[in-house]
Amino acid sequence: MKFNKMSMTENMKVYTMAECQAEGRSPEVLFWVGCAGSFDDRAKKVTKAFVKILNAAGVDFAILGQEESCTGDPARRAGNEFLFQMSALQNIEVLNMYEVKNIVTACPHCFNTIKNEYPALGGEYNVVHHTQFLNNLLKEGRLSIEGGAFKGKKVTYHDSCYLGRVNGVYEAPRELIQALDADLVELKRCKSNGLCCGAGGAQMFKEDEPGNKRINIERAEEIVESQASYVAANCPFCLTMLGDGVKAMEKQDDIMVFDLSELIVEAKGL
């Protein structure tokens, strides 16, 4: 079962595309929650944070709810093209049925798959990552960020592979951090030279090869070296891997790992 309204708190406004269709209205954007945002306890906090911001900004959005299934990204990366196409075609059928035009998602993997790989199968949509969407809301004046909670505090940013090097999205997340009045400290390896969190290549789901140093530990060492108090991420896999890396170095009390939407919620007191 995918993320649905029962998972939200009572003060959040969330509608499904089916409900919107029944009321004869078309929402401004579809929020693609994704598997991690639906099932993973850590990622579900990001889902709720993003919804709080959408509500506060007055964005008319909807989710697919139980009609949303996995994009098929893990299947394709693992080499199962048949399963990928089955999953993708099922989602495309649902999206096209609702005549969806605009999609926002908090997962770079979902973002990349729907944006770059669905068109070949008949699914063409305007897809943005939630950091891009939030930054656009900020520029349009629909979202204001009171940065007092982070004013002068050192915040570093981890570029996820699928948002950064694969799709070239670097500035939107950084502009959001600057809007928080935080002191942005870049990691030694960042932007086009960024280092994977360690979840790539199916490492998220398997044991390490003998003798190899864990990538998330190496990344955590760079984070500690930056002397930042907060790490801003934009991907559910990165959140898990970076959080585990910081804990392995026993720095979890000194360095907090958050999604950018969570930092905005904290700043706005939502």
URCORVEN-V646638 format. One line per field, one symbol per residue. ss: DSSP state (H for helix, E for strand, - for the rest). phi: phi as a letter, one per 40 degrees, with the letter a starting at -180 (. if undefined). burial: I if it has 16 or more other ideal C-beta (glycine too) atoms within 10 Angstrom, else O. A space follows every 10 residues. Layout:
ss=???
phi=???
burial=???
//
This chain:
ss=----HHH--- -----EHHHH HH------EE EE-HHHHHH- HHHHHHHHHH HHHHHH---- EEE-HHH--- --HHHHH--- HHHHHHHHHH HHHHHHH--- -EEEE--HHH HHHHHHH-HH H----EEEEH HHHHHHHHHH ------HHHH ---EEEE--- ---------- HHHHHHHHH- --EEE----- HHH------- --HHH----- ----HHHHHH HHHHHH---E EEE--HHHHH HHHHHHHH-- -----EEEEH HHHHHHHH--
phi=.cdbcccccc cbcbbccccc cccgbbccac cccgccccbc dcccccdccc cdcdcccgcc babcgcccbd cgdcccccgc cccdcccccc ccccccccfc bbbbacbccc dccccbbcdc bgbbbcbbcc cccccccccc gcbbbccdcb dgccbbbbcc ccccccbgcb cdcccccccc gcccbccdba fcbcbdchcc ggccbacccd gccccccccc ccccccgccb bcbaacccdc cccccccccf bccbbcbbcd ccccccccgc
burial=OIIIOOIIOO OOOIIIIOOI OOOOOIIOII IIIIIIIIOI OOIIIIIIII IIIIIIIOIO IIIIIOIIOI IIIIIIOOOO OOOIIOIIOO IIOIIOOIOI OOIIIIIIII IIIIIOIIOO OOIOIOIIII IIIIIOIIOO OOIOIOIOII OOOOIIIIII IIIIIOIOII OIIIIIIOII IIIIIOIOOI OOOIIIIIII OOIOOOOOOO OOOOIIOOII OIIOOIOIII IIIIIIIIII IIIIIIOOOO OOOOIIIIII IIIIIIIIOO
//
